Amino acid sequence: MARNTSTPEQQSVRVLKVGERVRHILSELLARGEVHDEVLTAHSVSVTEVRMTPDLRNANAYVKPLLGEDEDVVLKALRTNTAFFQREVAKRLGLKFAPRLQFKPDESFDEAERIERLLNDPKVARDLGED
């Protein structure tokens, strides 16, 4: 699924900075095991990107469990604990409004793997003149 939001070049610097701060906060909460959920403590979860809306009210957090294992279970656990994450982000961010978080799977790794397979295809190598 493609991310149909604006590209980073089109976003304001403030929106990008807030998104990066939210990413760091979420990563820190997960790394330190501050969330009391057995699924999340049993998995290493990477927050690869956070995209904020221009009004800073909504945030899409793209996550990937280590090696992509149990992605559906991890996403469900994250979504179950969304209220905790929103409360912690609001407390640590210090904005007037706390962003509403949505956790989504990061499919960029899958897309990169698909492109790598295409590039390694013998037909493509032949067309590029590589033997």
C-alpha positions as CSV (number, residue, x, y, z in Angstrom):
1,M,0.0,0.0,0.0
2,A,1.5,3.3,-1.1
3,R,1.6,6.2,1.3
4,N,-0.5,8.8,-0.4
5,T,0.5,11.7,1.8
6,S,2.7,14.6,0.6
7,T,6.4,13.9,0.1
8,P,8.9,15.2,2.7
9,E,10.0,17.9,0.3
10,Q,6.5,19.3,0.3
11,Q,6.0,19.4,4.1
12,S,7.1,22.2,6.4
13,V,10.2,21.9,8.5
14,R,8.1,22.1,11.7
15,V,5.9,19.2,10.6
16,L,8.9,17.1,9.8
17,K,10.6,17.9,13.1
18,V,7.5,17.1,15.1
19,G,7.1,13.8,13.3
20,E,10.7,12.9,14.0
21,R,10.3,13.8,17.7
22,V,7.2,11.6,17.9
23,R,9.2,8.8,16.2
24,H,11.9,9.1,18.8
25,I,9.4,9.1,21.7
26,L,7.6,6.0,20.4
27,S,10.9,4.2,19.8
28,E,12.1,5.1,23.3
29,L,8.9,3.8,24.9
30,L,9.2,0.6,23.0
31,A,12.9,0.1,23.5
32,R,12.7,0.7,27.3
33,G,9.7,-1.6,27.6
34,E,7.6,1.1,29.2
35,V,4.4,-0.3,27.7
36,H,3.0,-3.1,29.8
37,D,2.1,-5.5,27.1
38,E,3.5,-9.0,26.8
39,V,3.5,-9.0,23.0
40,L,5.4,-5.7,22.7
41,T,8.0,-6.7,25.4
42,A,8.5,-10.0,23.5
43,H,9.2,-8.3,20.2
44,S,11.7,-5.7,19.0
45,V,9.7,-3.1,17.1
46,S,11.1,-0.4,14.9
47,V,9.3,2.8,14.3
48,T,10.6,3.6,10.9
49,E,8.7,6.8,10.2
50,V,6.0,9.1,11.6
51,R,4.1,11.2,9.1
52,M,2.2,14.2,10.6
53,T,-0.7,16.0,9.1
54,P,0.0,19.7,8.5
55,D,-2.1,20.7,11.5
56,L,-0.1,18.3,13.7
57,R,-3.4,16.7,14.9
58,N,-2.9,13.2,13.4
59,A,0.2,11.0,13.1
60,N,0.7,7.9,11.1
61,A,3.4,5.8,12.7
62,Y,4.9,3.2,10.4
63,V,6.3,0.2,12.3
64,K,8.0,-3.0,11.6
65,P,8.8,-5.9,14.0
66,L,12.3,-7.3,13.8
67,L,12.5,-9.6,10.8
68,G,8.9,-8.9,10.1
69,E,7.8,-11.7,12.5
70,D,4.2,-11.7,13.9
71,E,3.5,-8.3,12.3
72,D,-0.3,-8.7,12.6
73,V,0.0,-9.6,16.3
74,V,2.4,-6.7,17.0
75,L,0.2,-4.2,15.1
76,K,-2.9,-5.3,17.1
77,A,-0.9,-4.9,20.4
78,L,0.2,-1.4,19.3
79,R,-3.3,-0.4,18.4
80,T,-4.7,-1.8,21.7
81,N,-2.2,0.4,23.6
82,T,-2.7,3.5,21.5
83,A,-4.2,5.5,24.4
84,F,-1.0,4.9,26.4
85,F,1.2,6.0,23.5
86,Q,-0.9,9.1,22.9
87,R,-0.8,10.1,26.5
88,E,3.0,9.6,26.7
89,V,3.6,11.5,23.4
90,A,1.4,14.4,24.6
91,K,3.3,14.6,27.9
92,R,6.8,14.5,26.3
93,L,6.0,16.6,23.3
94,G,4.5,19.7,25.0
95,L,2.3,20.8,22.1
96,K,-1.1,22.4,22.6
97,F,-2.8,19.4,21.1
98,A,-1.7,15.8,21.3
99,P,-1.6,14.1,17.9
100,R,-4.0,11.2,17.3
101,L,-1.8,8.1,16.6
102,Q,-2.4,5.5,14.0
103,F,-0.1,2.5,13.7
104,K,0.5,1.1,10.2
105,P,2.8,-1.6,8.8
106,D,5.9,-0.3,7.1
107,E,5.8,-1.9,3.7
108,S,8.8,-0.1,2.3
109,F,11.1,-3.1,3.2
110,D,8.8,-5.4,1.2
111,E,8.8,-3.0,-1.7
112,A,12.6,-2.7,-1.6
113,E,12.9,-6.5,-1.6
114,R,10.5,-6.7,-4.6
115,I,12.7,-4.2,-6.5
116,E,15.8,-6.1,-5.6
117,R,14.3,-9.4,-6.9
118,L,13.4,-7.6,-10.2
119,L,16.9,-6.2,-10.6
120,N,18.4,-9.6,-10.0
121,D,16.2,-11.2,-12.6
122,P,18.3,-12.7,-15.4
123,K,16.1,-11.0,-18.1
124,V,16.8,-7.6,-16.6
125,A,20.5,-8.3,-16.3
126,R,20.5,-9.4,-20.0
127,D,18.8,-6.1,-20.9
128,L,21.3,-4.1,-19.0
129,G,24.1,-5.9,-20.8
130,E,25.5,-7.6,-17.7
131,D,26.4,-11.3,-18.0
